[in-house]
């Protein structure tokens, strides 16, 4: 049975979710790298062509956690999957089952739609790794995430 504390994100949730994104950035020791605005998140989720989706965890009328995700595609499996960009639950709510409920909701979306994977990245030092493994998640130790941003991204783009 679905956890009634979890629901799809609504437009009126955007400001609360942005605050939680900044809380996550603080937790991940990268607050200065977070520049998300409510307008950006609103457009990504509710604009003309939304490519970002989300769920929130709500307790006593307050948004205390969220999951933001988008579709990826597995060429090997031939179907889409979900890439979980962010999963965050406020510290005082951890251990209440909200993180698991958010992940279970996304797993249910995958199964319902025939998606092959639910994937995410986690920092090596994040203690949640044990929780993820307890759910059956497998670390992709042989894979390294590469990223281009800022000046290196612009420099490569300039070669076109």
C-alpha positions as CSV (number, residue, x, y, z in Angstrom):
1,X,0.0,0.0,0.0
2,X,1.3,3.5,-0.9
3,X,2.6,5.6,2.0
4,X,0.1,8.5,2.4
5,X,3.0,10.8,3.4
6,X,4.4,10.7,-0.2
7,X,2.8,12.5,-3.1
8,X,3.7,14.1,-6.4
9,X,5.1,17.6,-6.1
10,X,2.7,20.4,-6.7
11,X,3.5,24.0,-7.9
12,X,2.8,25.4,-4.4
13,X,5.5,23.1,-3.0
14,X,8.3,24.7,-5.0
15,X,9.6,27.2,-2.4
16,X,9.7,24.5,0.3
17,X,11.6,22.1,-2.0
18,X,14.1,24.8,-3.0
19,X,14.9,25.3,0.6
20,X,15.4,21.6,1.1
21,X,17.7,21.5,-2.0
22,X,19.8,24.1,-0.2
23,X,19.7,22.0,3.0
24,X,21.0,19.1,0.9
25,X,23.7,21.2,-0.6
26,X,24.8,22.2,3.0
27,X,24.8,18.5,4.1
28,X,26.9,17.6,1.0
29,X,29.4,20.4,2.0
30,X,28.7,22.2,-1.3
31,X,26.3,25.1,-0.4
32,X,28.3,27.6,-2.5
33,X,27.7,25.5,-5.6
34,X,23.9,25.6,-5.3
35,X,22.3,28.4,-7.2
36,X,18.7,27.0,-7.8
37,X,15.9,29.5,-7.8
38,X,12.2,28.9,-7.3
39,X,11.6,30.1,-10.9
40,X,14.1,27.6,-12.3
41,X,12.6,24.7,-10.4
42,X,9.0,25.8,-11.3
43,X,9.9,25.9,-15.0
44,X,11.7,22.5,-14.9
45,X,8.7,20.8,-13.2
46,X,5.7,22.7,-14.5
47,X,6.8,24.5,-17.7
48,X,5.8,23.8,-21.3
49,X,8.0,20.8,-21.6
50,X,8.8,19.5,-18.1
51,X,11.8,17.1,-18.0
52,X,12.0,17.0,-14.3
53,X,9.6,15.2,-12.0
54,X,9.3,15.0,-8.2
55,X,7.7,13.7,-5.1
56,X,7.5,15.1,-1.7
57,X,7.2,13.7,1.8
58,X,4.7,15.6,3.9
59,X,4.2,15.3,7.7
60,X,1.6,17.4,9.5
61,X,1.2,19.7,6.4
62,X,4.9,20.4,6.2
63,X,7.2,19.3,3.3
64,X,10.1,17.5,5.1
65,X,11.6,15.5,2.2
66,X,11.7,15.3,-1.5
67,X,12.9,13.3,-4.5
68,X,13.6,15.0,-7.8
69,X,14.1,12.8,-10.9
70,X,14.2,12.6,-14.6
71,X,14.1,9.9,-17.3
72,X,17.3,8.3,-18.6
73,X,17.5,5.6,-21.3
74,X,19.3,2.2,-21.3
75,X,20.5,1.3,-24.8
76,X,21.3,-2.1,-23.5
77,X,17.8,-2.7,-22.1
78,X,16.0,-0.7,-24.8
79,X,13.8,1.2,-22.3
80,X,13.8,4.2,-20.0
81,X,14.8,4.3,-16.4
82,X,14.6,6.9,-13.6
83,X,17.7,8.8,-12.6
84,X,17.2,10.2,-9.1
85,X,18.9,13.5,-9.0
86,X,18.1,14.3,-5.3
87,X,16.7,12.4,-2.4
88,X,16.6,14.3,0.9
89,X,14.8,14.0,4.2
90,X,15.3,16.5,7.0
91,X,17.5,15.1,9.7
92,X,14.8,15.1,12.4
93,X,12.6,12.9,10.1
94,X,15.3,10.4,9.2
95,X,14.6,6.9,10.5
96,X,10.8,7.4,10.1
97,X,10.7,5.5,6.8
98,X,10.2,8.5,4.6
99,X,13.4,7.9,2.5
100,X,12.4,4.3,1.9
101,X,8.9,5.4,1.0
102,X,10.2,8.0,-1.5
103,X,12.4,5.3,-3.1
104,X,9.6,2.7,-3.1
105,X,7.3,5.2,-4.8
106,X,9.9,5.7,-7.6
107,X,10.4,1.9,-7.8
108,X,6.7,1.6,-8.3
109,X,6.8,4.2,-11.1
110,X,9.5,2.1,-12.8
111,X,7.6,-1.1,-12.5
112,X,4.3,0.4,-13.6
113,X,5.8,2.0,-16.7
114,X,8.1,-0.8,-17.6
115,X,11.3,1.1,-16.8
116,X,14.4,-1.0,-16.3
117,X,16.4,0.9,-13.7
118,X,16.3,3.3,-10.7
119,X,19.7,4.9,-10.4
120,X,21.4,7.6,-8.4
121,X,24.8,8.8,-7.2
122,X,25.8,9.0,-3.6
123,X,28.9,10.5,-2.1
124,X,31.4,8.0,-0.8
125,X,31.3,9.4,2.7
126,X,27.5,9.5,2.9
127,X,26.3,7.1,5.7
128,X,23.1,6.4,3.7
129,X,25.1,4.0,1.6
130,X,24.3,1.2,4.1
131,X,20.6,2.0,3.9
132,X,20.7,1.8,0.1
133,X,22.6,-1.5,0.2
134,X,19.9,-2.8,2.6
135,X,17.3,-2.2,-0.1
136,X,19.4,-4.2,-2.6
137,X,21.1,-1.3,-4.4
138,X,24.4,-2.3,-6.0
139,X,27.2,0.3,-6.0
140,X,28.6,0.7,-9.5
141,X,32.2,0.6,-8.3
142,X,33.7,0.2,-11.8
143,X,32.0,3.3,-13.1
144,X,33.3,6.9,-12.6
145,X,31.0,9.8,-13.0
146,X,32.5,12.5,-15.3
147,X,31.3,16.0,-15.5
148,X,31.9,19.1,-17.6
149,X,30.8,22.5,-16.2
150,X,31.6,26.1,-16.4
151,X,34.7,27.0,-18.4
152,X,35.6,23.5,-19.6
153,X,32.1,23.0,-20.8
154,X,32.2,26.4,-22.7
155,X,35.6,25.6,-24.1
156,X,34.5,22.3,-25.5
157,X,31.3,23.8,-26.9
158,X,33.4,26.5,-28.6
159,X,35.0,23.8,-30.7
160,X,31.9,23.3,-32.7
